[in-house]
């Protein structure tokens, strides 16, 4: 592409998921429903954990932060996506695009690390139950949560600062439904080798390090569970970990498929489908996974509903 075709842009055009008019109503209603369930589920999870004293433990402290992060990055993406589905004007300002990317990236990196922290929490709870509340003190929990948000903020700032160095673009049309980094870099005129290298390195470092923590934690958890003499104890231990493992597999699987491969292997249409899954579907599924598979949450919710009915 010649340099004469490169210009500075004041706004971008988001093509969205589909340009088929017949799908507009279906997609709009589908994502309104999904977003409604996401907001209700995650806000409900946070409120149940805050109100129920029996859930004031490290596990649910981190779960409330997971719900908060899920709610945040779904809200960063979905309302604008819904607006683009029903309106012909699909523009987003340059500033709006960079802010959306920065906030989204912060939330995703935060969740990647938070899931590893939750795996460590389960390791301590099952492998060292007598020392659980001593090791996972309130101070340590706050430090771990703060560390998750700090890592997310720093990684996003690195990508944002490098992206702002791009002076011109071949086009202002982004083949995506939000301002993600790979489709944005594909439009750049200037050399983006450093951007792509750092995206590849940071994504893989975050993924590999957190997956190692998760794998190691659950390896020790599995060994501990198999040594339990009580069948009820084994069942309860497996039950508390099953929901976390489900969330980890679906989330990390999509992240790995999009960001942890060389940019030359990117297929934008495939990436859009995978991105819908972890930006829209997973934030809806997480509170359902944790509540439907969690006896403590169901019991706390039952008590809250019963107390409201009685009063």
C-alpha positions as CSV (number, residue, x, y, z in Angstrom):
1,X,0.0,0.0,0.0
2,X,1.5,3.3,-1.0
3,X,2.2,6.1,1.4
4,X,-0.1,8.4,-0.5
5,X,-3.1,6.3,0.6
6,X,-2.2,6.7,4.3
7,X,-3.9,9.4,6.3
8,X,-4.6,10.5,9.9
9,X,-8.0,9.5,11.1
10,X,-10.5,11.3,13.4
11,X,-12.9,8.4,13.6
12,X,-13.2,4.7,12.7
13,X,-16.0,2.7,11.2
14,X,-16.9,-0.6,12.9
15,X,-18.3,-3.0,10.4
16,X,-19.8,-5.2,13.1
17,X,-20.6,-8.9,13.1
18,X,-22.7,-9.1,9.9
19,X,-23.8,-6.8,7.0
20,X,-26.8,-9.0,6.3
21,X,-29.9,-6.7,6.9
22,X,-32.2,-9.7,7.7
23,X,-30.0,-10.6,10.7
24,X,-30.2,-7.2,12.4
25,X,-33.4,-7.8,14.4
26,X,-32.3,-11.3,15.4
27,X,-28.8,-10.2,16.5
28,X,-30.1,-7.2,18.4
29,X,-32.6,-9.2,20.3
30,X,-30.1,-12.0,21.0
31,X,-27.4,-9.6,22.4
32,X,-29.9,-7.6,24.4
33,X,-31.1,-10.8,26.0
34,X,-27.5,-11.9,26.7
35,X,-26.4,-8.5,28.0
36,X,-29.5,-8.4,30.3
37,X,-28.7,-11.8,31.7
38,X,-25.0,-10.7,32.1
39,X,-25.9,-7.6,34.1
40,X,-28.5,-9.4,36.2
41,X,-26.3,-12.4,36.9
42,X,-23.1,-10.5,37.8
43,X,-24.8,-7.7,39.8
44,X,-26.8,-10.4,41.5
45,X,-23.7,-12.4,42.3
46,X,-21.9,-9.3,43.8
47,X,-25.0,-8.4,45.9
48,X,-25.5,-11.9,47.2
49,X,-21.8,-12.1,48.2
50,X,-22.0,-8.7,49.9
51,X,-25.2,-9.4,51.8
52,X,-24.6,-13.0,52.9
53,X,-22.1,-13.2,55.8
54,X,-21.6,-17.0,55.1
55,X,-20.0,-15.9,51.8
56,X,-17.5,-13.5,53.3
57,X,-14.5,-15.8,52.6
58,X,-11.5,-15.4,50.2
59,X,-13.1,-17.6,47.5
60,X,-16.2,-15.4,47.3
61,X,-14.1,-12.2,47.6
62,X,-12.3,-13.1,44.4
63,X,-15.5,-14.3,42.8
64,X,-17.1,-10.9,43.4
65,X,-14.2,-9.3,41.6
66,X,-14.6,-11.8,38.7
67,X,-18.2,-10.7,38.4
68,X,-17.2,-7.1,38.5
69,X,-14.6,-7.5,35.8
70,X,-17.0,-9.5,33.6
71,X,-19.7,-6.8,34.0
72,X,-17.2,-4.1,33.1
73,X,-15.8,-5.5,29.9
74,X,-19.2,-6.7,28.7
75,X,-20.5,-3.1,29.3
76,X,-17.5,-1.7,27.4
77,X,-18.3,-3.8,24.3
78,X,-22.0,-4.7,24.1
79,X,-23.9,-1.3,24.3
80,X,-21.8,0.1,21.4
81,X,-22.3,-3.1,19.5
82,X,-26.1,-2.9,19.9
83,X,-26.0,0.7,18.7
84,X,-24.1,-0.3,15.6
85,X,-26.6,-3.1,14.8
86,X,-29.6,-0.8,14.7
87,X,-28.0,2.4,13.3
88,X,-26.5,3.1,9.9
89,X,-23.9,5.3,11.4
90,X,-21.3,2.9,12.8
91,X,-18.6,5.5,13.5
92,X,-16.6,5.7,16.7
93,X,-14.2,8.6,17.4
94,X,-10.5,8.0,17.6
95,X,-10.5,8.9,21.3
96,X,-13.5,6.7,21.9
97,X,-11.8,3.8,20.1
98,X,-8.6,4.1,22.1
99,X,-10.5,4.4,25.4
100,X,-12.6,1.3,24.5
101,X,-9.5,-0.7,23.6
102,X,-7.7,0.4,26.8
103,X,-10.5,-0.4,29.2
104,X,-11.3,-3.7,27.5
105,X,-7.6,-4.8,27.5
106,X,-7.3,-3.9,31.2
107,X,-10.4,-6.0,32.1
108,X,-9.2,-9.0,30.0
109,X,-5.7,-9.1,31.4
110,X,-7.1,-8.6,34.9
111,X,-9.4,-11.6,34.5
112,X,-6.6,-13.8,33.1
113,X,-4.6,-13.2,36.3
114,X,-7.6,-13.3,38.6
115,X,-8.5,-16.8,37.5
116,X,-4.9,-17.9,38.4
117,X,-5.3,-16.3,41.8
118,X,-8.6,-18.1,42.3
119,X,-6.9,-21.4,41.5
120,X,-4.2,-20.7,44.1
121,X,-7.0,-19.9,46.6
122,X,-8.6,-23.3,45.9
123,X,-5.2,-25.0,46.3
124,X,-4.8,-23.5,49.8
125,X,-8.4,-24.2,50.8
126,X,-8.2,-27.9,49.8
127,X,-4.5,-28.7,50.5
128,X,-4.1,-26.7,53.7
129,X,-7.7,-26.4,55.1
130,X,-6.6,-25.8,58.7
131,X,-4.3,-22.8,57.7
132,X,-6.6,-21.5,55.0
133,X,-7.9,-18.4,56.8
134,X,-4.4,-17.7,58.1
135,X,-2.7,-17.9,54.8
136,X,-5.4,-16.2,52.8
137,X,-5.7,-13.3,55.2
138,X,-7.8,-10.2,54.3
139,X,-4.6,-8.3,53.7
140,X,-3.2,-10.9,51.2
141,X,-6.6,-11.1,49.4
142,X,-6.6,-7.3,48.9
143,X,-3.0,-7.4,47.7
144,X,-3.7,-10.2,45.2
145,X,-6.8,-8.4,43.9
146,X,-4.9,-5.1,43.6
147,X,-2.0,-6.9,41.8
148,X,-4.5,-8.3,39.2
149,X,-5.8,-4.8,38.4
150,X,-2.3,-3.4,38.4
151,X,-1.1,-5.9,35.9
152,X,-4.1,-5.3,33.7
153,X,-3.5,-1.6,33.8
154,X,0.2,-1.8,33.0
155,X,-0.2,-4.2,30.1
156,X,-2.9,-2.1,28.6
157,X,-0.9,1.1,29.0
158,X,2.0,-0.5,27.1
159,X,-0.2,-1.5,24.2
160,X,-2.0,1.9,24.2
161,X,1.2,4.0,24.2
162,X,2.6,2.0,21.3
163,X,-0.7,2.2,19.4
164,X,-0.8,6.0,19.8
165,X,2.6,6.2,18.0
166,X,0.9,5.1,14.8
167,X,0.6,8.3,12.8
168,X,-1.5,7.2,9.8
169,X,-3.8,4.4,8.6
170,X,-4.6,2.8,5.3
171,X,-8.3,3.0,6.1
172,X,-10.6,3.9,8.9
173,X,-12.8,0.9,8.4
174,X,-12.3,-1.8,11.2
175,X,-13.5,-5.3,10.3
176,X,-14.7,-5.9,13.8
177,X,-17.5,-5.0,16.3
178,X,-15.2,-3.2,18.7
179,X,-11.8,-1.6,18.8
180,X,-9.5,-4.6,19.4
181,X,-5.8,-4.3,18.9
182,X,-5.1,-6.9,16.0
183,X,-7.7,-5.4,13.6
184,X,-6.5,-1.9,14.5
185,X,-2.8,-2.8,13.8
186,X,-3.8,-4.4,10.4
187,X,-4.8,-0.9,9.2
188,X,-1.6,0.9,10.2
189,X,0.8,2.3,7.6
190,X,3.8,2.6,9.8
191,X,6.0,-0.2,11.0
192,X,4.1,-2.2,13.7
193,X,6.6,-5.0,14.2
194,X,7.2,-3.8,17.8
195,X,3.5,-3.6,18.5
196,X,2.9,-7.1,17.2
197,X,6.0,-8.5,19.0
198,X,4.9,-7.1,22.3
199,X,1.3,-8.2,21.8
200,X,2.6,-11.7,21.1
201,X,5.1,-11.7,24.0
202,X,2.8,-10.2,26.7
203,X,-0.1,-12.4,25.7
204,X,2.0,-15.5,25.8
205,X,3.8,-14.6,29.1
206,X,0.4,-13.8,30.8
207,X,-1.2,-17.0,29.4
208,X,1.8,-19.4,30.1
209,X,2.5,-18.0,33.6
210,X,-1.2,-18.2,34.7
211,X,-1.7,-21.6,33.1
212,X,1.3,-22.9,35.0
213,X,-0.1,-21.6,38.3
214,X,-3.5,-23.1,37.5
215,X,-2.1,-26.4,36.3
216,X,0.2,-26.7,39.4
217,X,-2.5,-25.8,41.8
218,X,-5.0,-28.3,40.4
219,X,-2.3,-31.0,40.2
220,X,-1.8,-30.7,44.0
221,X,-5.5,-30.4,44.5
222,X,-6.1,-33.7,42.5
223,X,-3.4,-35.5,44.5
224,X,-5.0,-34.3,47.8
225,X,-8.5,-35.2,46.7
226,X,-7.4,-38.8,45.7
227,X,-5.9,-39.2,49.1
228,X,-9.1,-38.4,50.9
229,X,-10.8,-41.3,52.6
230,X,-14.2,-39.8,52.7
231,X,-16.3,-40.1,49.5
232,X,-18.3,-37.1,50.6
233,X,-15.1,-35.1,51.1
234,X,-13.9,-36.0,47.6
235,X,-17.3,-35.1,46.1
236,X,-17.4,-31.7,47.8
237,X,-13.8,-30.9,46.8
238,X,-14.5,-31.9,43.2
239,X,-17.7,-29.8,43.2
240,X,-16.0,-26.6,44.4
241,X,-13.3,-26.9,41.7
242,X,-15.5,-28.0,38.8
243,X,-17.1,-24.5,38.2
244,X,-13.7,-22.8,38.4
245,X,-12.2,-25.3,35.9
246,X,-15.1,-24.8,33.5
247,X,-14.6,-21.0,33.5
248,X,-10.9,-21.4,33.0
249,X,-11.2,-23.8,30.0
250,X,-13.7,-21.7,28.1
251,X,-12.0,-18.3,28.8
252,X,-8.3,-19.3,28.2
253,X,-9.2,-21.4,25.2
254,X,-10.6,-18.4,23.3
255,X,-7.8,-16.1,24.5
256,X,-5.2,-18.6,23.2
257,X,-6.9,-18.9,19.8
258,X,-6.8,-15.1,19.2
259,X,-3.8,-13.5,20.8
260,X,-1.2,-16.3,21.4
261,X,-0.3,-17.0,17.8
262,X,1.7,-15.0,15.2
263,X,-0.3,-12.2,13.5
264,X,0.2,-13.9,10.1
265,X,-2.2,-16.6,11.3
266,X,-5.1,-14.3,12.0
267,X,-8.4,-14.8,10.3
268,X,-10.6,-11.8,11.1
269,X,-13.9,-13.6,10.6
270,X,-12.9,-16.5,12.8
271,X,-11.5,-14.1,15.4
272,X,-14.8,-12.2,15.5
273,X,-16.7,-15.3,16.3
274,X,-14.2,-16.3,19.0
275,X,-14.2,-12.8,20.4
276,X,-18.0,-12.7,20.7
277,X,-17.7,-15.8,22.8
278,X,-15.3,-14.4,25.4
279,X,-16.5,-10.8,25.4
280,X,-20.3,-11.4,25.4
281,X,-21.1,-15.1,26.2
282,X,-18.6,-15.9,28.9
283,X,-19.5,-12.9,31.1
284,X,-23.0,-14.2,31.0
285,X,-22.0,-17.8,31.7
286,X,-19.7,-17.2,34.7
287,X,-22.3,-16.2,37.2
288,X,-24.5,-19.1,36.0
289,X,-21.6,-21.6,36.2
290,X,-20.7,-20.5,39.7
291,X,-24.2,-20.2,41.1
292,X,-25.8,-23.3,39.6
293,X,-22.8,-25.5,40.5
294,X,-22.3,-23.9,43.9
295,X,-24.3,-25.1,46.9
296,X,-23.2,-22.2,49.2
297,X,-24.4,-19.6,46.7
298,X,-27.7,-21.3,46.1
299,X,-28.2,-21.6,49.9
300,X,-27.4,-18.0,50.4
301,X,-29.7,-16.9,47.6
302,X,-32.5,-19.1,49.1
303,X,-32.1,-17.4,52.5
304,X,-32.2,-14.0,51.0
305,X,-35.4,-14.8,49.0
306,X,-37.0,-16.4,52.1
307,X,-36.2,-13.4,54.3
308,X,-37.7,-11.0,51.7
309,X,-40.9,-13.1,51.4
310,X,-41.3,-13.3,55.2
311,X,-40.7,-9.6,55.7
